[in-house]
Amino acid sequence: MKKYLSLSLILLCISLLLCSCGDSKAADSSNTANASVGTEAVTQQAAIDIDLTKMSSTMIYSKVYDMLDNPDAYVGKTVKMKGSFAAYDGSEYREHYFACVIADATACCQQGMEFRLKDGLTYPDDYPTIGKNITVIGTFNTYMEGEQKYAELKDSTIVS
C-alpha cells in the first residue's frame, strides 16, 4: 500500500512539472492574437477603476455608501455599475435627473448613483424605460447645486 502511495505521489509531481513547462514565445504570440480581438471592449474594461458589477450585494452597498460619504476620494475614477434605470423630475437647476439604482440582497436598502450621459440625448425618447436593468459606465464627479454637494457619474454611457 505504501508503495502505491509513493508511486502515485511521484506521478502527480511529474504531471505538475510537465504541465508547467511550455514555450513562452508560443504563449506570448497566442496572447497577442487574443488581445487584438475585441480591442475596444478590452480597452473599455481596462479603463474601469471601480467595477461594481463584479461585487457582491453587500460590497456594492458598502462601496456606494463610501463613494457618497467620501466623494473626494473617488473623483475622476471610472465606475461601472448595473441596476435599474430611474428618472426624477428636475429642480430649478436641471429638468431631469437620472440614476442607476441597485437593490441589496434583501431589496430593503436601495443605493443609487446619479448619472449624466455624455451624448446630447433627449428624455424620454432616447432613454431606457423606468425600471429597466442597465449597465452604466462613467466618471465619478461631484457638483454643487446651491450649497448642497452631489455625486454623479458624468460623461456616462449605457452599455446594456
Backbone as a chain_set.jsonl record, in Angstrom:
{"seq": "MKKYLSLSLILLCISLLLCSCGDSKAADSSNTANASVGTEAVTQQAAIDIDLTKMSSTMIYSKVYDMLDNPDAYVGKTVKMKGSFAAYDGSEYREHYFACVIADATACCQQGMEFRLKDGLTYPDDYPTIGKNITVIGTFNTYMEGEQKYAELKDSTIVS", "coords": {"N": [[0.828, -1.184, 0.0], [1.919, 1.189, 0.831], [3.822, 1.452, -1.125], [2.287, 1.922, -3.448], [1.137, 4.373, -2.815], [3.398, 6.04, -2.691], [4.269, 5.845, -5.334], [2.071, 7.0, -6.642], [2.203, 9.65, -5.677], [4.647, 10.445, -6.778], [4.075, 10.297, -9.525], [2.096, 12.237, -9.658], [3.571, 14.564, -9.015], [5.352, 14.637, -11.21], [3.502, 15.011, -13.273], [2.516, 17.57, -12.639], [4.855, 19.071, -12.98], [5.306, 18.749, -15.732], [3.05, 19.987, -16.774], [3.51, 22.624, -16.177], [5.539, 23.345, -17.805], [6.505, 24.865, -20.907], [6.491, 26.57, -24.087], [7.386, 29.783, -23.959], [7.4, 31.742, -25.927], [5.497, 30.89, -27.775], [3.227, 31.062, -26.204], [3.187, 33.81, -25.742], [2.723, 34.814, -28.352], [0.231, 33.774, -28.804], [-1.238, 35.096, -26.825], [-0.979, 37.706, -27.761], [-2.418, 37.58, -30.15], [-4.961, 37.011, -29.135], [-5.368, 39.335, -27.707], [-5.797, 41.241, -29.627], [-8.328, 40.776, -30.515], [-11.468, 42.101, -30.155], [-10.64, 44.658, -29.246], [-11.687, 47.155, -28.493], [-13.542, 46.545, -26.455], [-11.816, 45.43, -24.556], [-10.154, 47.633, -24.026], [-12.019, 49.403, -22.916], [-12.775, 47.958, -20.628], [-10.316, 47.815, -19.301], [-9.955, 50.394, -18.519], [-11.605, 50.823, -16.392], [-11.942, 51.753, -13.083], [-13.408, 51.163, -10.764], [-15.371, 48.488, -10.521], [-18.461, 47.771, -10.034], [-20.122, 45.791, -10.873], [-19.018, 43.34, -10.476], [-19.047, 42.762, -7.852], [-20.263, 41.527, -4.669], [-23.607, 41.901, -3.319], [-23.492, 43.021, -0.773], [-20.942, 44.183, -0.746], [-21.25, 46.014, -2.824], [-23.185, 47.76, -1.758], [-21.725, 48.764, 0.413], [-19.528, 49.966, -0.896], [-20.749, 51.913, -2.591], [-21.977, 53.454, -0.628], [-19.676, 54.421, 0.654], [-18.574, 55.879, -1.461], [-20.434, 57.924, -1.725], [-20.294, 59.051, 0.786], [-17.633, 59.787, 1.081], [-16.823, 61.453, -1.215], [-14.708, 62.929, -2.446], [-12.484, 61.273, -2.547], [-12.946, 59.656, -4.686], [-13.266, 61.097, -7.013], [-12.87, 61.479, -10.472], [-12.421, 58.797, -10.961], [-13.182, 55.951, -12.953], [-16.235, 54.35, -13.15], [-18.168, 51.404, -13.129], [-21.422, 50.232, -13.17], [-24.344, 48.274, -12.396], [-27.84, 48.224, -12.568], [-31.224, 49.308, -11.898], [-32.888, 51.495, -14.112], [-33.698, 54.818, -13.338], [-35.638, 57.795, -13.288], [-35.995, 61.177, -12.415], [-38.001, 64.009, -11.661], [-36.882, 67.282, -12.362], [-35.239, 70.165, -10.898], [-34.803, 73.595, -10.009], [-32.376, 73.741, -11.198], [-31.898, 71.731, -13.118], [-33.716, 69.956, -15.674], [-34.286, 67.178, -15.61], [-33.256, 64.319, -13.66], [-31.178, 61.471, -13.657], [-30.707, 58.068, -12.693], [-28.922, 55.118, -11.66], [-30.089, 52.498, -9.989], [-29.431, 50.347, -7.336], [-30.461, 47.469, -5.731], [-30.132, 45.914, -2.524], [-29.331, 42.576, -1.281], [-31.632, 41.792, 0.144], [-33.439, 43.507, -0.805], [-34.218, 45.712, 0.601], [-32.766, 47.975, 1.101], [-31.993, 50.276, -0.959], [-29.474, 51.573, -3.086], [-28.373, 54.274, -4.995], [-26.924, 55.808, -7.899], [-26.474, 58.835, -9.352], [-26.41, 59.705, -12.809], [-25.076, 61.258, -15.767], [-25.54, 61.29, -19.149], [-23.093, 61.345, -21.77], [-23.735, 62.029, -24.322], [-25.844, 64.249, -26.21], [-28.679, 63.546, -25.553], [-32.278, 63.205, -25.638], [-34.832, 63.192, -23.184], [-37.928, 61.567, -22.823], [-37.344, 60.022, -25.017], [-34.783, 58.984, -25.908], [-33.886, 57.395, -23.863], [-33.76, 54.537, -21.588], [-36.642, 52.586, -20.509], [-38.271, 53.287, -17.413], [-37.172, 51.445, -14.647], [-35.981, 49.442, -16.109], [-33.297, 47.12, -16.419], [-29.988, 48.221, -16.448], [-26.586, 48.846, -17.49], [-24.117, 51.023, -16.557], [-21.411, 53.114, -17.415], [-19.204, 55.497, -16.245], [-17.556, 58.607, -15.294], [-16.69, 59.355, -12.044], [-17.85, 62.136, -10.271], [-18.258, 65.27, -8.561], [-20.648, 67.827, -7.863], [-22.046, 71.085, -7.355], [-25.179, 72.262, -6.243], [-26.747, 75.014, -5.523], [-26.057, 75.28, -2.186], [-25.532, 72.682, -1.702], [-23.729, 69.654, -2.033], [-23.367, 67.213, -4.533], [-23.073, 63.864, -5.885], [-22.156, 62.231, -8.931], [-22.106, 60.214, -11.946], [-20.39, 61.345, -14.503], [-20.345, 62.13, -18.037], [-21.321, 59.671, -18.972], [-22.063, 56.387, -20.319], [-24.547, 54.153, -21.438], [-24.233, 50.821, -21.458], [-25.597, 48.471, -21.637]], "CA": [[0.0, 0.0, 0.0], [2.837, 2.314, 0.916], [4.491, 1.517, -2.424], [1.346, 2.539, -4.383], [1.0, 5.771, -2.422], [4.627, 6.727, -3.115], [4.234, 5.892, -6.798], [1.038, 7.979, -7.003], [2.743, 10.974, -5.399], [5.698, 10.727, -7.77], [3.396, 10.556, -10.793], [1.425, 13.528, -9.516], [4.602, 15.607, -9.104], [5.819, 14.684, -12.598], [2.419, 15.615, -14.055], [2.51, 19.002, -12.365], [6.034, 19.665, -13.609], [5.104, 18.771, -17.187], [2.01, 20.959, -17.095], [4.017, 23.987, -16.04], [6.534, 23.602, -18.855], [5.913, 25.286, -22.17], [7.226, 27.538, -24.876], [6.864, 31.104, -23.614], [7.179, 32.518, -27.15], [4.212, 30.471, -28.332], [2.192, 31.617, -25.338], [3.147, 35.25, -25.981], [2.074, 35.108, -29.634], [-1.183, 33.46, -28.629], [-1.82, 36.188, -26.056], [-1.047, 38.881, -28.626], [-3.542, 37.382, -31.069], [-6.195, 37.147, -28.367], [-5.521, 40.717, -27.27], [-6.28, 42.085, -30.719], [-9.743, 40.514, -30.716], [-12.297, 42.898, -29.255], [-9.785, 45.671, -28.638], [-12.491, 48.211, -27.879], [-14.089, 46.051, -25.19], [-10.708, 45.277, -23.624], [-9.74, 48.975, -23.634], [-13.042, 49.95, -22.024], [-12.696, 47.239, -19.362], [-9.06, 48.142, -18.642], [-10.023, 51.759, -18.008], [-12.544, 50.882, -15.266], [-11.279, 51.737, -11.781], [-14.298, 50.53, -9.789], [-16.375, 47.695, -11.235], [-19.465, 47.311, -9.076], [-20.846, 44.641, -11.426], [-18.336, 42.111, -10.077], [-19.05, 42.685, -6.392], [-21.464, 41.007, -4.012], [-24.54, 42.971, -2.971], [-23.004, 43.679, 0.438], [-19.81, 45.025, -1.128], [-21.774, 47.133, -3.616], [-23.811, 48.688, -0.823], [-20.652, 49.404, 1.179], [-18.726, 50.816, -1.779], [-21.544, 53.074, -2.997], [-22.098, 54.286, 0.569], [-18.4, 55.111, 0.845], [-18.423, 56.847, -2.543], [-21.293, 59.068, -1.448], [-19.872, 59.632, 2.05], [-16.278, 60.325, 0.88], [-16.755, 61.613, -2.671], [-13.447, 63.484, -2.946], [-11.542, 60.176, -2.76], [-13.313, 58.922, -5.895], [-13.398, 61.997, -8.17], [-12.016, 61.114, -11.597], [-12.377, 57.34, -11.144], [-14.18, 55.404, -13.864], [-17.076, 53.418, -12.396], [-19.136, 50.602, -13.886], [-22.436, 49.711, -12.258], [-25.527, 47.67, -13.002], [-29.004, 48.391, -11.72], [-32.457, 49.708, -12.574], [-32.931, 52.884, -14.557], [-34.672, 55.671, -12.657], [-35.636, 59.196, -13.709], [-36.657, 62.028, -11.437], [-38.263, 65.371, -12.109], [-35.793, 68.177, -12.024], [-35.354, 71.265, -9.952], [-34.502, 74.856, -10.672], [-31.07, 73.617, -11.831], [-31.972, 70.822, -14.264], [-35.07, 69.476, -15.953], [-34.405, 65.773, -15.19], [-32.117, 63.639, -13.061], [-31.22, 60.052, -13.995], [-29.922, 57.288, -11.749], [-28.845, 53.667, -11.72], [-30.444, 52.12, -8.618], [-29.054, 48.972, -7.011], [-31.077, 46.945, -4.508], [-29.289, 44.932, -1.849], [-29.812, 41.191, -1.369], [-32.984, 41.664, 0.686], [-34.222, 44.536, -1.508], [-34.745, 46.69, 1.555], [-31.919, 49.171, 1.163], [-31.507, 50.595, -2.294], [-28.461, 52.608, -3.27], [-28.391, 54.735, -6.37], [-25.913, 56.758, -8.316], [-26.933, 59.691, -10.446], [-25.502, 59.748, -13.95], [-25.387, 62.13, -16.903], [-24.985, 60.742, -20.381], [-22.233, 62.306, -22.451], [-24.376, 62.436, -25.566], [-26.953, 65.179, -26.031], [-29.903, 62.795, -25.796], [-33.479, 63.803, -25.066], [-35.647, 62.304, -22.358], [-37.732, 60.133, -22.606], [-37.166, 59.33, -26.301], [-33.5, 58.314, -26.084], [-33.51, 56.746, -22.611], [-34.479, 53.285, -21.303], [-37.864, 52.728, -19.726], [-38.022, 53.273, -15.971], [-37.155, 50.099, -14.079], [-35.209, 48.521, -16.946], [-31.934, 46.876, -15.953], [-28.984, 48.857, -17.292], [-25.216, 48.92, -17.027], [-23.637, 52.368, -16.838], [-20.001, 53.402, -17.173], [-18.984, 56.938, -16.244], [-16.505, 59.153, -14.444], [-17.228, 59.87, -10.796], [-17.688, 63.573, -10.18], [-19.15, 65.968, -7.64], [-21.07, 69.144, -8.333], [-22.809, 71.851, -6.372], [-26.443, 72.905, -6.589], [-26.922, 75.864, -4.346], [-24.99, 74.996, -1.221], [-25.502, 71.227, -1.497], [-22.801, 68.908, -2.879], [-23.926, 65.958, -5.032], [-22.175, 62.997, -6.64], [-22.726, 61.714, -10.172], [-21.214, 59.666, -12.953], [-20.521, 62.246, -15.645], [-19.906, 61.6, -19.339], [-21.662, 58.253, -18.9], [-22.675, 55.656, -21.415], [-25.293, 52.957, -21.055], [-23.664, 49.772, -22.306], [-26.599, 47.4, -21.821]], "C": [[0.875, 1.251, 0.0], [3.527, 2.538, -0.426], [3.586, 2.216, -3.439], [1.147, 4.035, -4.085], [2.208, 6.584, -2.872], [4.643, 6.887, -4.625], [3.212, 6.922, -7.276], [1.527, 9.405, -6.79], [3.808, 11.376, -6.406], [5.066, 11.055, -9.12], [2.676, 11.91, -10.776], [2.424, 14.683, -9.657], [5.118, 15.753, -10.532], [4.774, 15.336, -13.486], [2.379, 17.121, -13.868], [3.693, 19.704, -13.012], [5.852, 19.772, -15.121], [4.057, 19.799, -17.601], [2.523, 22.392, -17.024], [5.075, 24.322, -17.073], [5.821, 24.052, -20.116], [6.788, 26.311, -22.835], [6.641, 28.911, -24.628], [6.624, 31.956, -24.846], [5.846, 32.166, -27.783], [3.078, 31.043, -27.499], [2.058, 33.114, -25.564], [2.444, 35.582, -27.286], [0.588, 34.802, -29.566], [-1.886, 34.575, -27.866], [-1.958, 37.444, -26.899], [-2.213, 38.762, -29.591], [-4.862, 37.564, -30.344], [-6.439, 38.592, -27.954], [-6.072, 41.596, -28.379], [-7.761, 41.866, -31.008], [-10.531, 41.319, -29.693], [-11.513, 43.977, -28.535], [-10.581, 46.74, -27.914], [-13.024, 47.769, -26.53], [-12.991, 45.921, -24.148], [-10.255, 46.641, -23.132], [-10.728, 49.567, -22.652], [-12.959, 49.281, -20.662], [-11.434, 47.626, -18.599], [-9.123, 49.515, -17.991], [-10.931, 51.881, -16.782], [-11.78, 50.741, -13.954], [-12.098, 50.987, -10.735], [-15.402, 49.812, -10.551], [-17.345, 47.098, -10.219], [-20.212, 46.078, -9.573], [-20.226, 43.318, -10.993], [-18.307, 41.915, -8.567], [-20.346, 42.064, -5.873], [-22.357, 42.176, -3.622], [-24.093, 43.724, -1.716], [-21.852, 44.624, 0.118], [-20.272, 46.228, -1.945], [-22.358, 48.186, -2.694], [-22.737, 49.47, -0.062], [-19.858, 50.376, 0.325], [-19.498, 52.065, -2.194], [-21.735, 54.012, -1.81], [-20.82, 55.091, 0.779], [-18.176, 56.177, -0.227], [-19.248, 58.103, -2.278], [-20.889, 59.784, -0.155], [-18.499, 60.315, 1.94], [-16.036, 60.604, -0.601], [-15.415, 62.111, -3.202], [-12.406, 62.4, -3.229], [-11.788, 59.449, -4.083], [-13.397, 59.796, -7.153], [-12.379, 61.607, -9.238], [-11.916, 59.623, -11.856], [-13.487, 56.913, -12.101], [-14.906, 54.279, -13.154], [-18.013, 52.7, -13.349], [-20.128, 50.037, -12.883], [-23.643, 49.193, -13.03], [-26.683, 47.821, -12.028], [-30.216, 48.763, -12.55], [-32.398, 51.183, -12.934], [-34.029, 53.623, -13.806], [-34.519, 57.094, -13.176], [-36.462, 59.989, -12.708], [-36.884, 63.405, -12.032], [-37.179, 66.283, -11.566], [-36.134, 69.225, -10.992], [-35.101, 72.56, -10.718], [-33.191, 74.783, -11.449], [-31.088, 72.777, -13.104], [-33.387, 70.318, -14.427], [-35.293, 68.05, -15.435], [-33.106, 65.309, -14.547], [-32.292, 62.154, -13.356], [-30.297, 59.297, -13.049], [-29.958, 55.809, -12.114], [-29.012, 53.217, -10.271], [-30.153, 50.637, -8.413], [-29.731, 48.58, -5.703], [-30.108, 45.975, -3.856], [-29.958, 43.562, -1.905], [-31.242, 41.035, -0.871], [-33.945, 42.677, 0.077], [-34.846, 45.548, -0.549], [-34.01, 48.013, 1.492], [-31.318, 49.469, -0.205], [-30.475, 51.702, -2.236], [-28.527, 53.01, -4.728], [-27.277, 55.707, -6.638], [-26.474, 57.534, -9.491], [-25.915, 59.624, -11.576], [-26.018, 60.743, -14.982], [-24.725, 61.553, -18.126], [-24.157, 61.796, -21.101], [-22.828, 62.78, -23.767], [-25.517, 63.4, -25.265], [-28.278, 64.511, -26.358], [-31.087, 63.493, -25.139], [-34.266, 62.753, -24.29], [-37.109, 62.569, -22.662], [-37.382, 59.356, -23.873], [-35.905, 58.479, -26.376], [-33.028, 57.56, -24.843], [-34.271, 55.436, -22.439], [-35.781, 53.57, -20.554], [-37.512, 52.622, -18.241], [-38.142, 51.847, -15.445], [-36.358, 49.096, -14.885], [-33.803, 48.359, -16.379], [-30.945, 47.451, -16.959], [-27.605, 48.683, -16.672], [-24.668, 50.257, -17.487], [-22.146, 52.44, -16.53], [-19.826, 54.909, -17.263], [-17.886, 57.338, -15.274], [-17.13, 59.79, -13.212], [-16.868, 61.346, -10.653], [-18.587, 64.111, -9.073], [-19.506, 67.316, -8.253], [-21.915, 69.794, -7.25], [-24.107, 72.349, -7.004], [-26.823, 73.721, -5.363], [-25.752, 75.623, -3.42], [-24.828, 73.506, -0.951], [-24.56, 70.574, -2.512], [-23.423, 67.566, -3.241], [-22.859, 65.177, -5.782], [-22.905, 62.474, -7.868], [-21.653, 60.978, -10.953], [-21.403, 60.543, -14.185], [-19.979, 61.569, -16.895], [-20.165, 60.095, -19.428], [-22.16, 57.704, -20.216], [-23.438, 54.485, -20.814], [-24.855, 51.868, -21.998], [-24.586, 48.573, -22.45], [-27.833, 47.71, -21.021]], "O": [[0.619, 2.22, -0.714], [3.786, 3.676, -0.816], [4.073, 3.032, -4.223], [1.008, 4.848, -4.999], [2.056, 7.695, -3.379], [4.993, 7.95, -5.137], [3.479, 7.646, -8.235], [1.292, 10.274, -7.63], [3.858, 12.529, -6.835], [5.489, 12.001, -9.786], [2.661, 12.628, -11.776], [2.145, 15.666, -10.343], [5.302, 16.871, -11.012], [5.115, 16.131, -14.361], [2.226, 17.866, -14.836], [3.551, 20.809, -13.535], [6.211, 20.787, -15.718], [4.171, 20.411, -18.663], [2.027, 23.27, -17.729], [5.466, 25.483, -17.198], [4.678, 23.67, -20.367], [7.71, 26.855, -22.228], [5.514, 29.185, -25.041], [5.739, 32.812, -24.834], [5.139, 33.046, -28.274], [2.064, 31.469, -28.052], [0.946, 33.64, -25.579], [1.653, 36.523, -27.338], [-0.223, 35.485, -30.192], [-3.002, 34.959, -28.215], [-2.943, 38.171, -26.771], [-2.923, 39.739, -29.827], [-5.781, 38.195, -30.866], [-7.587, 39.027, -27.86], [-6.743, 42.591, -28.106], [-8.384, 42.687, -31.68], [-10.277, 41.22, -28.493], [-11.702, 44.187, -27.337], [-10.189, 47.182, -26.834], [-12.969, 48.527, -25.562], [-13.2, 46.259, -22.983], [-9.993, 46.804, -21.94], [-10.326, 50.171, -21.657], [-13.061, 49.958, -19.639], [-11.472, 47.754, -17.375], [-8.419, 49.771, -17.014], [-11.01, 52.958, -16.192], [-11.07, 49.76, -13.731], [-11.542, 50.259, -9.913], [-16.266, 50.449, -11.154], [-17.078, 46.054, -9.624], [-20.865, 45.392, -8.786], [-20.86, 42.272, -11.133], [-17.632, 41.019, -8.061], [-21.377, 42.075, -6.546], [-21.905, 43.321, -3.599], [-24.298, 44.933, -1.613], [-21.788, 45.735, 0.646], [-19.751, 47.332, -1.781], [-22.06, 49.372, -2.831], [-22.833, 50.689, 0.085], [-19.548, 51.483, 0.764], [-18.95, 53.167, -2.152], [-21.662, 55.231, -1.965], [-20.869, 56.292, 1.047], [-17.652, 57.252, 0.063], [-18.809, 59.214, -2.574], [-21.116, 60.986, -0.015], [-18.238, 61.303, 2.626], [-15.116, 60.031, -1.184], [-15.026, 61.745, -4.311], [-11.531, 62.598, -4.072], [-10.924, 58.706, -4.549], [-13.582, 59.27, -8.25], [-11.194, 61.429, -8.955], [-11.372, 59.219, -12.884], [-14.595, 57.449, -12.06], [-14.28, 53.364, -12.62], [-18.581, 53.305, -14.259], [-19.742, 49.441, -11.878], [-23.92, 49.615, -14.153], [-26.541, 47.583, -10.829], [-30.233, 48.559, -13.763], [-31.919, 52.009, -12.158], [-35.144, 53.123, -13.657], [-33.411, 57.543, -13.469], [-37.492, 59.524, -12.22], [-36.068, 63.906, -12.805], [-36.643, 66.083, -10.476], [-37.162, 69.172, -10.317], [-35.182, 72.59, -11.946], [-32.91, 75.657, -12.269], [-30.374, 73.08, -14.06], [-34.159, 70.253, -13.47], [-36.352, 67.744, -14.887], [-32.022, 65.817, -14.835], [-33.407, 61.633, -13.314], [-29.247, 59.801, -12.651], [-30.878, 55.324, -12.772], [-28.172, 53.52, -9.424], [-30.57, 49.788, -9.202], [-29.595, 49.269, -4.693], [-29.349, 45.292, -4.543], [-31.022, 43.407, -2.504], [-31.993, 40.222, -1.41], [-35.13, 42.696, 0.412], [-35.87, 46.16, -0.852], [-34.581, 49.06, 1.8], [-30.252, 48.96, -0.55], [-30.583, 52.639, -1.446], [-28.719, 52.163, -5.601], [-26.752, 56.348, -5.727], [-26.893, 56.957, -10.495], [-24.713, 59.502, -11.339], [-27.212, 61.031, -15.062], [-23.512, 61.347, -18.155], [-24.469, 62.986, -21.055], [-22.45, 63.838, -24.269], [-26.09, 63.365, -24.176], [-28.931, 64.873, -27.337], [-30.919, 64.273, -24.202], [-34.352, 61.591, -24.688], [-37.496, 63.734, -22.75], [-37.145, 58.149, -23.806], [-35.96, 57.351, -26.866], [-31.876, 57.13, -24.787], [-35.31, 55.237, -23.068], [-35.984, 54.667, -20.034], [-36.558, 51.937, -17.871], [-39.096, 51.135, -15.76], [-36.081, 48.0, -14.398], [-33.192, 49.323, -15.919], [-31.046, 47.204, -18.161], [-27.476, 48.407, -15.479], [-24.742, 50.591, -18.669], [-21.677, 51.906, -15.525], [-20.247, 55.531, -18.238], [-17.358, 56.51, -14.532], [-17.994, 60.66, -13.323], [-15.727, 61.747, -10.886], [-19.567, 63.469, -8.696], [-18.755, 67.867, -9.058], [-22.428, 69.128, -6.352], [-24.125, 72.797, -8.151], [-27.171, 73.181, -4.313], [-24.594, 75.748, -3.818], [-24.068, 73.113, -0.066], [-24.59, 70.9, -3.698], [-23.943, 66.862, -2.376], [-21.872, 65.742, -6.254], [-24.123, 62.296, -7.849], [-20.461, 61.096, -10.671], [-22.448, 60.494, -14.834], [-19.255, 60.575, -16.823], [-19.317, 59.34, -19.906], [-22.61, 58.436, -21.098], [-23.023, 53.903, -19.812], [-25.073, 51.963, -23.205], [-24.36, 47.733, -23.321], [-28.79, 46.937, -21.039]]}, "num_chains": 1, "name": "protein.A"}
